[in-house]
């Protein structure tokens, strides 16, 4: 089964719920080029078999073929190379596998009550022996402060905590690749630190909303 067609709750599902709940506009169509570029760099780093370097294409999990213009494809290739050359990332990734999927029952608590949901996640990179995961983010950030602020603004902290708890790991790296400067930003979320606690509070809030607002209708269907 295509990962994105699976019935379990994902972090992206929580994002969609938050958007609908807060009546925010759905601007995914406007950002399609941004998402496609991020997918290209992700694939070059973790699923290179999906990339056709001669035709400048990427094949998605659903079979869709994305065609890139020469400049965009070359930029993606250059950013992936810069990421691989970072000594810290190179050391970490040598002990990880790409696009690792977890499907489990996630236990969480909200306002003193315990709940559970069937959930899924897909790491860009995962190392079982290291008890560690990683996720790549192409970004317009040009400084470490901007990247740190982006982690909270785009709720990457929620994604990190959700993935960590689902996989039962203690550290998760968010790796930012600047589209403007080529700089590589690295932020490690450690279980129990400020970023983890903020992200966990976010996902518990929305997972609870999912239990109340979405799951009853799924069960009744």
C-alpha positions as a printed NumPy array, in Angstrom:
array([[  0.   ,   0.   ,   0.   ],
       [  1.184,   3.517,  -0.823],
       [  2.354,   5.08 ,   2.444],
       [  0.233,   8.185,   1.857],
       [ -2.908,   6.097,   1.33 ],
       [ -2.576,   4.275,   4.651],
       [ -5.433,   4.809,   7.152],
       [ -3.332,   5.604,  10.233],
       [ -3.   ,   9.166,  11.513],
       [  0.09 ,  11.036,  10.339],
       [  1.61 ,  14.337,  11.349],
       [  0.364,  15.721,   8.031],
       [ -3.179,  14.696,   9.032],
       [ -2.803,  16.73 ,  12.213],
       [ -1.6  ,  19.676,  10.129],
       [ -4.661,  19.393,   7.882],
       [ -6.944,  19.22 ,  10.926],
       [ -5.329,  22.334,  12.413],
       [ -5.803,  24.201,   9.134],
       [ -9.49 ,  23.274,   8.907],
       [-10.151,  23.848,  12.619],
       [ -8.646,  27.349,  12.458],
       [-10.296,  28.142,   9.097],
       [ -6.922,  28.777,   7.464],
       [ -6.675,  28.905,   3.671],
       [ -5.399,  25.821,   1.87 ],
       [ -2.45 ,  27.2  ,  -0.095],
       [ -0.85 ,  23.89 ,  -0.983],
       [ -1.547,  24.386,  -4.708],
       [  0.271,  27.722,  -4.635],
       [  3.261,  26.075,  -2.946],
       [  3.409,  23.076,  -5.274],
       [  6.76 ,  24.129,  -6.751],
       [  8.208,  24.539,  -3.257],
       [  7.008,  21.078,  -2.205],
       [  8.236,  19.515,  -5.45 ],
       [ 11.689,  20.997,  -4.947],
       [ 11.841,  19.714,  -1.387],
       [ 10.792,  16.264,  -2.59 ],
       [ 13.579,  16.31 ,  -5.164],
       [ 16.301,  17.076,  -2.605],
       [ 14.838,  14.511,  -0.172],
       [ 14.913,  11.839,  -2.864],
       [ 18.451,  12.688,  -3.921],
       [ 19.533,  12.179,  -0.309],
       [ 17.429,   9.188,   0.702],
       [ 15.73 ,   7.519,  -2.319],
       [ 18.004,   8.228,  -5.245],
       [ 16.528,   5.377,  -7.287],
       [ 13.457,   7.59 ,  -7.832],
       [ 15.526,  10.272,  -9.557],
       [ 16.299,  10.152, -13.283],
       [ 19.31 ,  12.45 , -13.715],
       [ 19.21 ,  12.283, -17.508],
       [ 15.545,  13.22 , -17.865],
       [ 15.538,  15.495, -14.779],
       [ 12.524,  13.74 , -13.279],
       [ 11.367,  12.345,  -9.949],
       [  8.899,   9.482,  -9.644],
       [  6.576,   9.826,  -6.653],
       [  5.233,   6.885,  -4.621],
       [  1.896,   7.128,  -6.427],
       [  3.615,   6.85 ,  -9.825],
       [  3.365,  10.55 , -10.652],
       [  6.353,  11.872, -12.578],
       [  7.599,  15.363, -11.729],
       [  9.602,  17.11 , -14.439],
       [ 12.09 ,  19.82 , -13.425],
       [ 13.645,  22.573, -15.491],
       [ 17.456,  22.462, -15.827],
       [ 18.185,  25.225, -13.293],
       [ 15.883,  23.826, -10.604],
       [ 17.222,  20.307, -11.018],
       [ 20.829,  21.524, -10.896],
       [ 20.131,  23.506,  -7.726],
       [ 18.596,  20.469,  -6.072],
       [ 21.605,  18.334,  -7.01 ],
       [ 24.021,  20.955,  -5.676],
       [ 22.182,  21.263,  -2.352],
       [ 22.103,  17.489,  -1.908],
       [ 25.862,  17.364,  -2.524],
       [ 26.494,  20.113,   0.025],
       [ 24.423,  18.239,   2.573],
       [ 26.359,  15.007,   2.026],
       [ 29.669,  16.847,   2.429],
       [ 28.788,  18.19 ,   5.876],
       [ 31.03 ,  16.125,   8.2  ],
       [ 28.446,  15.804,  10.993],
       [ 25.668,  14.756,   8.639],
       [ 27.962,  12.401,   6.729],
       [ 28.873,  10.662,   9.983],
       [ 25.242,  10.332,  11.051],
       [ 23.873,   9.2  ,   7.696],
       [ 26.522,   6.515,   7.306],
       [ 24.755,   4.69 ,  10.139],
       [ 21.183,   5.268,   8.946],
       [ 18.781,   3.989,   6.297],
       [ 16.556,   6.211,   4.185],
       [ 12.756,   6.587,   4.263],
       [ 12.072,   4.338,   7.242],
       [  8.384,   3.812,   8.119],
       [  6.791,   3.2  ,  11.511],
       [  3.156,   2.16 ,  11.953],
       [  2.189,   1.741,  15.606],
       [ -0.318,   2.62 ,  18.291],
       [  0.745,   5.941,  19.785],
       [ -0.112,   6.472,  23.442],
       [ -0.389,  10.053,  24.662],
       [ -1.955,  12.074,  27.443],
       [ -3.919,  15.295,  27.343],
       [ -5.089,  17.235,  30.409],
       [ -4.552,  14.245,  32.67 ],
       [ -6.329,  11.685,  30.487],
       [ -4.653,   8.956,  28.478],
       [ -5.523,   8.273,  24.836],
       [ -4.199,   6.299,  21.911],
       [ -4.355,   6.485,  18.132],
       [ -3.063,   4.3  ,  15.332],
       [ -0.358,   6.438,  13.794],
       [  2.326,   6.38 ,  11.135],
       [  5.443,   8.309,  10.249],
       [  8.159,   8.188,   7.626],
       [ 11.687,   9.27 ,   8.527],
       [ 13.943,  10.682,   5.842],
       [ 16.694,   8.781,   7.68 ],
       [ 16.613,   6.421,  10.652],
       [ 19.229,   4.607,  12.691],
       [ 17.968,   1.95 ,  15.068],
       [ 21.326,   1.386,  16.753],
       [ 21.686,   5.128,  17.315],
       [ 18.093,   5.547,  18.556],
       [ 17.983,   8.496,  16.187],
       [ 16.051,   9.86 ,  13.22 ],
       [ 16.507,  12.744,  10.787],
       [ 14.422,  14.859,   8.456],
       [ 15.548,  17.193,   5.652],
       [ 14.053,  20.649,   5.124],
       [ 14.881,  22.878,   2.178],
       [ 14.515,  26.39 ,   3.507],
       [ 14.817,  30.064,   2.608],
       [ 16.528,  30.736,   5.952],
       [ 19.914,  32.445,   5.819],
       [ 20.853,  32.37 ,   9.515],
       [ 20.71 ,  29.932,  12.408],
       [ 18.251,  32.185,  14.241],
       [ 15.891,  32.19 ,  11.252],
       [ 16.127,  28.407,  11.083],
       [ 15.47 ,  28.056,  14.803],
       [ 12.42 ,  30.303,  14.495],
       [ 11.225,  28.275,  11.478],
       [ 11.223,  25.082,  13.555],
       [  8.496,  26.531,  15.762],
       [  6.668,  28.492,  13.039],
       [  6.313,  25.534,  10.659],
       [  5.702,  23.114,  13.563],
       [  8.717,  20.969,  12.763],
       [  9.01 ,  20.581,  16.538],
       [  5.622,  18.821,  16.524],
       [  6.743,  16.534,  13.73 ],
       [  9.965,  15.722,  15.577],
       [  8.254,  14.854,  18.868],
       [  5.537,  12.857,  17.065],
       [  8.144,  10.834,  15.176],
       [ 10.304,  10.329,  18.275],
       [  7.432,   9.02 ,  20.38 ],
       [  6.101,   6.811,  17.607],
       [  9.534,   5.277,  17.009],
       [ 10.57 ,   5.263,  20.668],
       [ 13.83 ,   7.115,  20.025],
       [ 15.642,   9.777,  22.04 ],
       [ 17.021,  12.148,  19.385],
       [ 15.823,  13.552,  16.095],
       [ 17.796,  15.803,  13.757],
       [ 16.151,  18.533,  11.705],
       [ 18.529,  19.289,   8.852],
       [ 17.925,  22.574,   7.047],
       [ 19.407,  23.163,   3.604],
       [ 19.349,  26.838,   2.631],
       [ 18.153,  27.424,  -0.914],
       [ 19.644,  30.935,  -0.781],
       [ 23.129,  30.361,   0.615],
       [ 23.698,  26.606,   0.543],
       [ 24.409,  26.652,   4.284],
       [ 23.491,  23.514,   6.209],
       [ 21.659,  24.072,   9.496],
       [ 21.417,  21.303,  12.072],
       [ 19.163,  21.114,  15.106],
       [ 19.024,  18.019,  17.302],
       [ 15.847,  17.511,  19.315],
       [ 16.661,  15.603,  22.478],
       [ 13.932,  13.832,  24.431],
       [ 12.902,  16.11 ,  27.289],
       [ 14.421,  19.318,  25.918],
       [ 12.537,  22.539,  25.166],
       [ 11.903,  21.734,  21.496],
       [ 10.678,  18.226,  22.272],
       [  8.315,  19.403,  25.019],
       [  6.876,  22.165,  22.821],
       [  6.374,  19.735,  19.947],
       [  4.816,  17.078,  22.161],
       [  2.347,  19.581,  23.605],
       [  1.328,  20.518,  20.061],
       [  0.799,  16.978,  18.803],
       [ -1.054,  15.882,  21.951],
       [ -3.446,  18.824,  21.548],
       [ -4.24 ,  17.998,  17.926],
       [ -4.264,  14.231,  18.452],
       [ -6.891,  14.806,  21.141],
       [ -8.913,  16.921,  18.709],
       [ -8.586,  14.066,  16.211],
       [-10.011,  11.626,  18.76 ],
       [-12.982,  13.911,  19.388],
       [-13.729,  15.306,  15.935],
       [-12.515,  12.811,  13.342],
       [-12.205,   9.307,  14.74 ],
       [-15.9  ,   8.874,  15.736],
       [-16.952,   9.479,  12.131],
       [-14.3  ,   7.074,  10.834],
       [-15.552,   4.355,  13.168],
       [-19.157,   4.969,  12.136],
       [-18.38 ,   4.782,   8.423]])
